[in-house]
Amino acid sequence: MGLISGMVMGMVVGVALMAGWSHMMQRRSRKRIAKAADIKVLGSLGRDDLKKLCGDNFPEWISFPQYEQVKWLNKHLSKLWPFVDQAATAVVKESVEPLLDDYRPPGIKSLKFSKFSLGTVSPKIEGIRIQNIQPGQIIMDIDFRWGGDPSIILAVDALVASLPIQLKDLQVFTIIRVVFQLSEEIPCISAVVVALLAEPEPKIQYTLKAIGGSLTAVPGLSDMIDDTVSSIVSDMLKWPHRLVVPLGVNADTSELELKPQGRLTVTVLKATSLKNKELIGKSDPYVILYVRPMFKVKTKVIDDNLNPEWNETFPLIVEDKETQSVIFEVYDEDKLQQDKRLGVAKLAVNSIQPEVPSEITLKLLQSLDSLKIKDNKDRGTLHLKVVYHPFTKEEQLEALESEKRAIEERKRLKEAGVIGSTMDALGGAASLVGSGVGLVGTGIVGGVGLVGSGIGAGVGLVGTGIVGGVGLVNSGIGAVGSGLGKAGKFMGKTVAGPFSMSRKNGSSSTAPQPEQPSA
C-alpha cells in the first residue's frame, strides 16, 4: 500500500512540475513576444515621437544609432574633473570676466565673479557621433549633459544696490560640435572648432539666489542675468557662431572662421492692432531688429499710435542662411521707466528666395519661448518687405574686414561715452552702423555713402568720413559692419561672434532689456 501511494504521489508531483514548467515557458514566451512588439514600435518612432514620450532630455543615441555610448570616457572624465575645475577657474577670471564689462545689462555698473568653481560633479556624455563631411576635417558631435554642483557667485554692483548673487542648481543639456582640422605635421591637428548645435536647442537652466538680501532689491535683475546668459550663448557659441582654437604655429584658420553669406534688406513698413501699454493715451511703438544681437538696429518712435507706419529700411548681414533668423521686437517707449515689450516675432532666412522681393506679415507673440507664453491674446501684426542678396567672393571679403572696423568703432564710442554698451541698438542714420551698408554688397570699389551717393570718399554721419567708408563721430568706419563674427583673440583662441547685450546711456539709441508683456 505504501508503494502504491508513493508511486501515485510521485506521478502527481511530476505532472505538477511539468505543468508548472510548461506554464512558465509559455509566460516567458508571451513576455518576449510583447517586448519584441514594443521594441519594434520604438524602433519605428521618430525624434518627435520619442520627445513626446521621454521629454527633451533623452540621449541622442537612443533615437540615432550613430551616437555611440562612451561609458569609458565618462569614467575617466570623473577622475579628470578636479583638475578641469582648477584650470577653468583661472581661465574664467582672466578671459571671461573682462568681457562682462561690455555685456552687462542696463542698470548695472559692474558685474564680476567673486567666486567660481565647477564643483565635484562631472558632466556626462550620453553619446558621440563622428562624421567626415569635408576632406581634411573630422566632425564630432557630443551629447553633453551636466547637472552639476558649481559654486558661482556674481558680484553685482547696480545703480540702486550692490549684492552678491549665487547661481544654483545648474543644468546643461546640449549637443557640442567639435571640428578638427587635420594637418600633415605633428600633432596632425592644426585647429579645433567648438560650437553648440542650434538643433536641438541648447538648454541652460539654473536658479538665482541673493546672498544676504533679496533679488527684489534690484528690479528686473533676474531677467537681466537671464538675458545676458542667453545672449552670450546665442551670439558666441550657438552654431553658426563658434570658437576657433589654433593649435599649430602659424596655423591657417581662415577656412574655419565664420564668413558672411549674404545681405538681407528689411523694410519695416508698419504694425497694426498693437496692444496698448499706457494708462493714459496710447503706446509709443518702435521696432528693434537683428540677425545677431551684436548688431541691433531700431526704427524711429511713433508717438501715441497703435497702428504705426515706419517705412524704414535696414540691411542685415546673414552668416548662415539655413540656420539664422531675423528677430523683431516691438517696444513701447517710456521716458520714465524701462520700455515695455509689446510683442516679438521671428523670420527664418531660409524661407526667403534670393533676389526676389517679398512682402511678409508676422504675428506678434508674447515670447519666442513657448514655455513662457501665458496666453494666446492678439498682440498685433508686423508688416515687412524683404529681399535677400547672396554675396560674391569679393563682397564677402569686404564684409569680413568691415565688421572688424565696426566692432572697433563701437568700442571707441563706448569708451568715449557716446553709447552705453557695444551692444546698443542704433537708430536713425546711425542705425546703419554694423548693418553691412557701404562697400558691402554694392559692387562699387570706392563704396557708397550712407547719405546721398558719396562714391569714393563716402559721407560722414557726424563729422568727416574716410576714403571708402563712412565716418561716425569724426572717426569713420568703412563699409560699416557686416554682422559677421570675424575672429578676435580670446585667451589664445580665435573667437567668432562676440557676446551681445544692450543698455542705455546718455543720448544713445538703446535696446531695452526685454520685458515679458503682462496678460
C-alpha positions in Angstrom: 0.0 0.0 0.0 2.8 2.3 0.8 4.5 1.6 -2.5 1.3 2.4 -4.5 0.8 5.6 -2.5 4.4 6.6 -3.2 4.0 6.0 -6.9 0.8 8.0 -7.1 2.4 10.9 -5.2 5.4 10.8 -7.5 3.3 10.9 -10.6 1.3 13.8 -9.2 4.4 15.8 -8.3 5.9 15.0 -11.7 2.8 16.1 -13.6 2.7 19.3 -11.4 6.3 20.1 -12.2 5.8 19.5 -15.9 2.7 21.7 -15.9 4.4 24.4 -13.9 7.4 24.3 -16.3 5.2 24.5 -19.3 3.2 27.4 -17.8 6.5 29.3 -17.0 7.8 28.8 -20.5 4.6 29.9 -22.1 4.6 33.0 -19.8 8.2 33.8 -20.8 7.4 33.4 -24.4 4.5 35.8 -24.2 6.7 38.3 -22.4 9.3 38.0 -25.2 6.7 38.5 -27.8 5.4 41.6 -26.0 8.9 43.0 -25.6 9.7 42.3 -29.3 6.5 44.1 -30.3 7.4 47.1 -28.0 10.9 47.3 -29.4 9.5 47.2 -32.9 7.2 50.1 -32.2 10.0 52.1 -30.5 12.3 51.4 -33.5 9.7 52.9 -35.8 9.3 56.1 -33.8 10.9 59.3 -35.0 12.6 62.0 -33.0 9.4 64.0 -32.3 7.6 60.9 -31.1 10.3 60.0 -28.7 10.4 63.6 -27.4 6.7 63.2 -26.6 7.4 60.0 -24.7 10.7 60.9 -23.0 10.8 64.7 -23.0 13.7 66.7 -24.3 16.4 65.0 -22.2 16.6 61.6 -23.9 20.1 60.6 -25.0 20.7 61.2 -28.7 22.0 57.7 -29.4 18.5 56.2 -28.5 16.9 57.8 -31.5 20.0 58.0 -33.6 22.2 54.8 -33.5 25.1 56.7 -35.0 25.6 58.2 -31.5 27.9 55.7 -29.7 27.9 55.2 -26.0 31.2 56.2 -24.3 30.9 54.8 -20.7 34.7 54.5 -20.6 35.1 58.2 -21.3 32.6 59.2 -18.5 34.6 57.0 -16.1 37.9 58.9 -16.9 36.2 62.3 -17.0 35.1 61.9 -13.4 38.8 61.4 -12.4 39.9 64.3 -14.5 37.2 66.7 -13.3 39.0 68.2 -10.2 41.9 69.3 -12.5 39.4 70.7 -15.0 37.8 72.7 -12.2 41.1 74.3 -11.2 42.1 75.2 -14.8 38.6 76.6 -15.6 38.7 78.9 -12.6 41.9 80.6 -13.9 40.6 80.8 -17.4 37.3 82.4 -16.4 39.0 85.0 -14.2 41.4 86.0 -16.9 39.3 85.9 -20.1 35.5 85.9 -19.4 35.4 88.4 -16.6 36.8 91.4 -18.6 34.2 90.7 -21.2 31.3 91.1 -18.7 32.0 94.8 -18.7 30.9 95.0 -22.4 27.8 92.8 -21.9 26.5 94.0 -18.6 22.8 94.9 -18.8 21.4 98.4 -18.1 21.2 99.4 -14.5 24.3 97.5 -13.5 27.6 99.4 -13.1 29.8 96.3 -12.5 29.4 92.5 -13.0 32.2 90.2 -11.8 32.8 86.8 -10.4 33.5 86.9 -6.7 33.7 83.1 -6.6 33.9 80.5 -9.4 34.1 76.7 -9.0 32.7 74.0 -11.2 32.1 71.7 -8.2 32.7 68.0 -7.8 30.1 66.5 -10.1 31.5 65.9 -13.6 29.4 66.1 -16.8 28.0 63.0 -18.5 28.5 62.3 -22.2 25.5 60.3 -23.4 26.9 59.6 -26.9 29.3 60.7 -29.6 28.8 60.8 -33.4 31.7 61.0 -35.8 31.3 62.5 -39.3 33.6 63.1 -42.2 31.7 65.8 -44.2 34.7 67.7 -45.7 38.1 66.4 -46.7 40.8 67.2 -44.1 38.3 67.6 -41.2 36.8 65.3 -38.6 33.5 66.4 -37.1 32.5 65.1 -33.7 29.0 65.8 -32.2 28.9 65.2 -28.4 25.7 64.7 -26.5 26.6 66.7 -23.3 24.6 66.6 -20.1 25.6 68.2 -16.8 23.6 68.5 -13.6 26.4 69.9 -11.6 27.0 71.5 -8.1 29.1 74.5 -9.1 29.8 77.3 -6.7 29.4 80.5 -8.7 28.8 83.9 -7.1 28.4 87.1 -9.1 29.3 90.4 -7.5 26.6 92.8 -8.9 27.0 96.5 -8.4 23.8 98.0 -9.6 22.7 101.7 -9.6 20.3 101.2 -6.7 22.1 98.4 -4.7 25.1 96.1 -4.5 24.7 92.5 -3.6 26.2 89.0 -4.3 24.1 86.7 -6.5 24.6 82.9 -6.2 23.9 80.7 -9.2 22.4 77.3 -8.1 21.0 74.1 -9.5 22.8 74.5 -12.8 21.8 72.0 -15.6 23.1 72.0 -19.1 21.7 69.9 -22.0 23.2 70.5 -25.4 25.0 68.9 -28.4 28.6 70.2 -28.7 30.1 70.1 -32.2 33.9 69.8 -32.3 35.6 70.1 -35.7 39.2 69.0 -36.0 41.2 70.5 -38.9 43.9 67.9 -39.9 47.4 68.7 -40.9 50.5 66.7 -42.1 52.6 67.9 -39.1 52.6 66.6 -35.6 50.2 66.6 -33.7 48.3 66.2 -37.0 45.6 68.7 -35.9 46.2 72.4 -36.8 43.0 73.8 -35.2 39.8 72.9 -33.3 36.4 74.5 -33.7 33.9 74.3 -30.8 30.2 75.2 -31.1 26.7 74.3 -29.7 24.3 73.0 -32.3 21.2 75.1 -32.8 19.0 72.0 -33.0 18.1 70.6 -30.5 18.0 74.0 -28.8 20.8 74.3 -26.1 19.2 74.4 -22.6 21.0 76.1 -19.7 18.8 76.0 -16.5 19.6 77.5 -13.1 18.2 79.4 -10.2 19.4 82.7 -8.7 19.6 83.5 -5.0 20.7 86.8 -3.4 23.1 86.3 -0.5 22.2 88.5 2.4 19.5 90.3 0.6 16.7 89.9 -1.9 16.5 89.9 -5.7 13.7 92.4 -5.5 16.3 95.0 -4.3 17.2 95.4 -8.0 14.0 95.3 -10.0 14.3 93.0 -13.1 17.8 91.8 -12.0 16.9 88.1 -12.6 15.7 88.9 -16.1 18.8 90.9 -16.8 21.1 88.0 -15.9 18.9 85.5 -17.9 19.1 87.8 -21.0 22.9 88.1 -20.6 23.4 84.3 -20.5 21.1 83.8 -23.4 22.9 86.5 -25.5 26.3 85.0 -24.7 25.2 81.5 -25.8 23.4 82.6 -28.9 25.9 85.2 -30.1 29.2 83.4 -29.3 28.7 79.7 -29.1 25.5 78.7 -30.9 26.0 77.5 -34.4 26.9 79.1 -36.8 29.0 81.0 -34.3 31.9 79.2 -32.9 35.3 79.3 -31.1 38.3 78.6 -33.3 41.4 77.4 -31.4 44.6 77.3 -33.4 47.0 74.5 -32.2 49.9 74.7 -34.6 52.4 77.6 -35.2 51.0 80.0 -37.9 48.0 77.7 -38.4 45.7 78.8 -41.2 42.2 79.0 -39.7 40.6 81.2 -42.4 38.5 78.3 -43.7 37.2 77.6 -40.2 36.2 81.2 -39.4 32.6 82.3 -39.8 32.0 84.2 -43.1 29.0 86.2 -44.3 26.8 84.6 -46.9 24.6 87.5 -48.0 22.7 90.7 -47.2 19.1 90.7 -46.1 17.4 94.1 -46.8 14.4 94.5 -44.5 11.9 97.3 -44.8 9.8 97.7 -41.7 6.5 99.0 -43.2 4.0 99.2 -40.4 2.3 97.4 -37.5 -1.4 97.0 -36.9 -3.5 96.5 -33.8 -0.7 96.7 -31.3 -1.5 96.2 -27.6 -1.8 99.4 -25.6 0.5 99.6 -22.6 -0.3 103.1 -21.5 -2.8 104.1 -18.8 -3.3 107.5 -20.4 -3.1 107.8 -24.2 -1.6 105.2 -26.4 1.7 103.4 -26.7 4.7 105.0 -28.5 6.0 102.0 -30.5 9.3 101.3 -32.2 10.9 98.2 -33.6 14.3 96.6 -32.8 15.5 94.0 -35.4 18.6 91.9 -35.7 20.1 88.7 -37.0 22.8 88.9 -34.4 22.3 90.7 -31.1 25.7 92.3 -31.6 24.2 94.4 -34.5 20.8 95.5 -33.3 19.1 98.3 -35.2 15.9 100.2 -34.5 13.3 102.3 -36.1 12.2 105.7 -35.0 9.5 106.1 -32.4 5.9 106.8 -33.5 4.1 108.6 -30.7 0.6 107.8 -29.5 -0.2 105.3 -32.2 -1.3 101.6 -32.2 -1.1 101.3 -36.0 2.3 103.0 -36.7 3.9 103.3 -40.1 7.7 103.4 -40.2 8.7 102.6 -43.8 12.4 102.3 -42.7 14.9 100.1 -44.5 17.8 98.2 -42.8 20.4 96.0 -44.4 21.3 93.0 -42.2 24.2 90.5 -42.8 23.4 86.8 -42.9 26.2 84.4 -41.9 24.3 81.1 -42.3 21.1 81.2 -44.3 20.0 77.8 -43.3 20.0 78.3 -39.5 19.7 82.1 -38.8 16.6 84.1 -38.4 15.7 87.8 -38.1 14.2 88.7 -34.7 11.7 91.6 -34.5 10.9 93.1 -31.1 8.3 95.8 -30.8 8.5 98.1 -27.8 6.6 100.9 -26.2 8.9 103.8 -25.3 8.6 105.0 -21.8 10.6 108.1 -20.8 10.2 107.5 -17.0 10.9 103.8 -16.7 12.1 100.7 -18.7 10.5 100.4 -22.1 7.8 97.7 -22.3 7.8 95.0 -25.0 4.6 94.8 -27.0 5.5 91.6 -28.9 8.2 89.7 -30.7 8.3 87.8 -34.0 10.9 85.7 -35.9 11.5 85.3 -39.6 13.6 82.4 -40.9 16.1 83.5 -43.5 15.9 80.2 -45.4 12.2 80.9 -46.1 13.2 83.8 -48.4 14.0 83.3 -52.1 17.3 85.1 -53.2 16.9 88.3 -55.2 13.0 88.1 -55.0 11.4 91.0 -53.1 8.7 89.7 -50.8 6.1 91.3 -48.6 5.6 89.4 -45.3 3.2 89.7 -42.4 4.3 88.4 -39.0 2.1 87.8 -36.0 3.5 89.3 -32.8 3.9 86.8 -29.9 4.4 87.2 -26.2 7.7 85.3 -26.4 9.6 83.1 -28.8 9.9 80.6 -26.0 6.7 78.5 -26.0 7.2 77.7 -22.3 7.0 81.5 -21.4 3.7 82.1 -23.4 1.0 82.5 -20.8 -1.8 83.3 -23.2 -2.7 83.5 -26.9 -4.1 87.0 -26.9 -3.7 89.0 -30.1 -0.8 91.4 -29.9 -1.0 92.7 -33.4 0.9 92.1 -36.6 4.1 93.5 -38.2 4.3 94.1 -42.0 7.6 93.9 -43.8 9.2 93.9 -47.2 12.4 91.8 -47.6 14.9 90.8 -50.2 18.0 88.6 -49.9 21.2 89.1 -51.9 23.9 86.3 -51.8 27.4 87.7 -51.6 30.1 87.2 -54.2 33.6 86.3 -53.0 34.7 90.0 -53.2 31.7 91.2 -51.3 32.3 88.5 -48.7 35.9 89.7 -48.1 34.7 93.3 -47.8 32.1 92.3 -45.2 34.8 90.4 -43.3 37.0 93.4 -42.9 34.3 96.0 -42.4 32.8 94.2 -39.4 36.2 94.4 -37.6 36.2 98.1 -38.1 32.5 98.4 -37.0 33.2 96.5 -33.8 36.3 98.6 -33.0 34.3 101.8 -33.7 31.6 100.7 -31.3 34.2 100.0 -28.6 35.7 103.5 -29.1 32.2 105.1 -28.9 31.6 103.2 -25.7 34.9 104.4 -24.2 34.0 107.9 -25.2 30.7 107.7 -23.5 28.7 108.2 -26.7 26.9 104.8 -26.2 26.5 102.8 -23.0 27.3 99.4 -24.5 28.8 98.0 -27.6 25.5 96.1 -27.9 23.3 99.2 -28.1 20.7 99.2 -30.9 21.4 102.2 -33.2 18.6 104.1 -34.8 18.1 106.7 -37.5 21.2 107.3 -39.7 23.5 105.7 -37.1 21.5 102.5 -37.3 23.4 101.7 -40.4 26.5 101.1 -38.4 27.1 97.4 -38.2 24.4 96.5 -40.7 26.5 95.9 -43.7 25.9 99.1 -45.8 28.5 100.9 -47.9 31.1 98.8 -49.6 29.4 95.5 -48.6 27.3 94.2 -51.5 27.4 97.3 -53.6 29.8 96.2 -56.3 31.4 99.6 -56.3 35.1 99.7 -55.5 35.1 103.0 -53.8 32.0 102.3 -51.7 28.7 104.1 -51.4 28.0 106.6 -48.8 25.0 106.2 -46.4 23.7 109.7 -47.3 23.4 110.6 -51.0 25.8 108.8 -53.4 29.1 109.6 -51.7 31.1 107.4 -54.1 34.9 107.4 -53.3 35.2 109.4 -50.2 31.9 108.3 -48.5 29.8 110.6 -46.4 30.3 111.2 -42.7 27.3 110.7 -40.4 28.7 113.1 -37.8 31.9 114.7 -39.0 34.0 113.5 -41.9 34.2 110.0 -43.4 37.4 108.3 -44.6 38.0 107.0 -48.1 35.9 104.0 -49.0 33.7 104.2 -45.9 31.5 106.2 -43.6 32.6 108.4 -40.7 30.9 108.2 -37.4 31.7 110.8 -34.8 34.8 112.0 -36.6 36.4 108.6 -36.6 34.9 106.9 -39.7 34.4 103.3 -40.4 34.5 101.8 -43.9 31.6 99.8 -45.2 30.1 99.8 -41.7 29.9 96.3 -40.1 28.5 93.2 -41.6 27.1 91.2 -38.7 29.8 88.6 -39.2 31.8 87.1 -36.4 35.3 87.8 -37.7 37.6 86.2 -35.2 39.3 88.2 -32.4 41.5 86.9 -29.6 40.2 85.1 -26.6 42.8 83.6 -24.4 44.9 82.5 -27.3 41.8 81.3 -29.1 40.2 82.8 -32.2 36.7 83.8 -31.3 33.9 84.4 -33.8 30.8 86.2 -32.7 31.1 88.5 -29.6 28.6 88.4 -26.9 25.6 90.7 -27.1 23.7 92.9 -24.6 22.1 96.3 -24.8 22.0 99.2 -22.4 21.0 102.9 -22.1 23.3 105.7 -21.6 23.1 109.4 -22.4 21.8 110.2 -25.9 22.5 106.8 -27.4 19.7 104.9 -29.1 19.1 102.0 -26.9 17.7 98.5 -26.9 16.0 97.9 -23.6 16.0 94.6 -21.8 13.0 92.5 -22.9 10.1 92.7 -20.6 7.6 90.0 -20.8 4.2 91.6 -21.6 1.6 91.0 -19.0 -1.5 89.3 -19.9 
